[in-house]
């Protein structure tokens, strides 16, 4: 079945179309071309013609002319628009003209580097036999025995910022000839360098330019990017030099259909919608059954593996014209081995892989050929990422289809119900803060290792250099002699600094295979997982999903970074529950307004996965619980928080719009609390987790304490409330789940939920960059508090921005809740409601009351 037939059948399907909130048809665009520049090297022009390229798109020609004039260039056009030639053309022309010239290509992933290497090698084969451009990759997969040859002979080195950071710059004397002759640096997928990663990469580029100056070179930079709102500003922020922007796309484009699909409501009263995962799987299965080559994007590794499992089951049972072999459906995500990823990419290009389920690892421009359709399981978090994922479908000049299947979350529901916001809005700004003091200090240390700092030399646009060097001197790793600063520490500091995550190391996953004689285990490595994700996915007892296969985690050696898993035929997966505690370390700025205390500053977030639940496939019902025993994870970052005083709460309480348990549980509470914990063996009665690290479990009133009517000095109702039969020991994670009803009664949970979900729209950041914590009684202030913290070590500036956007954020949250069509709260506004709340409680009304009170306390701008 053709893609045109599939599109027509979807349009005529009344059941499908009833849930479509927008169907945007983007018309085909013809190519706009110009002849090769007259100055282009004849050998290169002949090689291009041999590959079937006889003219340039207008943006390729514009990039050539800007680079030929000596400018730094940023090319910003959609996916599959030929951006590669925008940098290959000036680079190869220069290298052909200058036999000693060198170029460095930087890609955010090793897969992209391998992909571009194949294209350069094909182009080199088309050049005259005596002409050599000698491209080679230099990354973590390059064998040690091959590395000296790459350093000495490669004229184009393809690498990534991580390898430049740890494997090239610290060893620059070995690269002396390369750096002395470096003419071009290509930075591909510029939009990927944002947030903490982008802030680190900007500092790596500062170090690169510093080393180049030492060897007497000053390379030109050519950057490429997907469409973002601030490409020139972002490029100039990363490179700290003026940039010529090329953004007039001359490439052809086939007709594109972009569909917004909102899963059906299954409970009108509660506003509950069918799972986006199940709905996306059904849509993808329909496309695959019609033999339409499809890519399905998921927002998490777990969802990726679930979708892969479900799709393979469908294919095995399919009777349509599509594939019957489940192995033609593949997964693609971080943690797969390089050879697995390369095989999947080849299968997509040659058509043997008919569908791939991927995380955003395939969002970037790895060559996977032209697919016919893309299904996005949930809004990817930014408009730019959404267009990138949708753009993976579409053969040159052919019709393509992209379908965004919304989740029930407020962010998705806002986007799906406001298509004009998406289609008419410029994509988000890419944000980076290279002068974040923590990040900057790390790279000043790296730069000092690479070359001594001269008197008065600065590093960064905000000159902290002298102060940081003085701090490093006091730490004993640098010394000053004759005005120069010299590194005196042991080894390169770059080895201990990750550009992407808080923890630089990974856990290697070994899978037990069929035993061989004399080898009862015979494990093989199937992948690896960054340490920060291990407590969520790789704890003992977890079901780890890899390429659609379920593995039971038998053993986890946390200290040595090793895990052993065994294939398991099970009908469930596992989800970890995490409890967290946010401690304020300081306050940068604070404001008190009408009972609302808002502030931002540094915090410490301590999180621990203490329990997991077993979830049945397809039905998603809970089958049981298990305990997780792993160390606590600590993140020091920045946060923005709101605390509410009696000045704001008392009017709400009098109006019946704020209900909270008293702080006073009666004079016998300490003894009864201790007795309940001892009776329960100091273990959670729900998941079995033991108390650890000096942190006592909570003790929960099964029937709310307030229901007993205790009044100090007037009665002794506390005795009945605190009877052991009414008390249960719960770990913090389980207590948070059980107390959801209490938080719903106050509206605090609804406020936290909606604030955490609308914040990314105003910050233009990925929702996964933020975390939300809510306390009915904050341990420090004793006040009900909502905290939005950055999931980025040391923060990147989001918290300060939220503090500044306080009024706008509250107004957007109130508008989201007010406009939601549900009756009393749902996942699209104040969050899923709990069945254990009072029948007279309206979580939506309580949340709105709290929001209106906050807005009334906030002065107009």
Helices and strands as residue ranges (DSSP letters): H 3-12, H 14-17, E 20-26, E 33-34, H 42-50, E 56-57, H 58-68, E 73-76, H 83-97, E 102-106, H 110-126, E 135-137, H 144-153, E 156-159, H 161-163, I 164-168, G 169-175, H 176-180, E 182-187, G 190-192, H 195-215, E 220-225, H 231-239, E 244-246, E 256-262, E 265-267, E 272-273, H 276-289, E 294-297, H 301-317, G 326-328, E 329-332, H 338-350, E 355-358, G 360-362, E 373-377, H 383-390, E 400-406, H 410-417, H 419-424, H 437-450, H 465-474, E 478-481, E 484-487, G 493-496, E 506-512, E 523-530, H 531-537, E 543-546, E 549-557, E 562-567, E 572-584, E 589-593, E 596-616, E 622-627, E 633-644, H 646-654, H 669-679, E 698-701, G 705-708, H 718-721, G 724-726, E 727-730, H 732-738, H 740-746, H 748-763, G 767-769, E 770-775, E 784-790, H 798-804, H 806-819, H 843-857
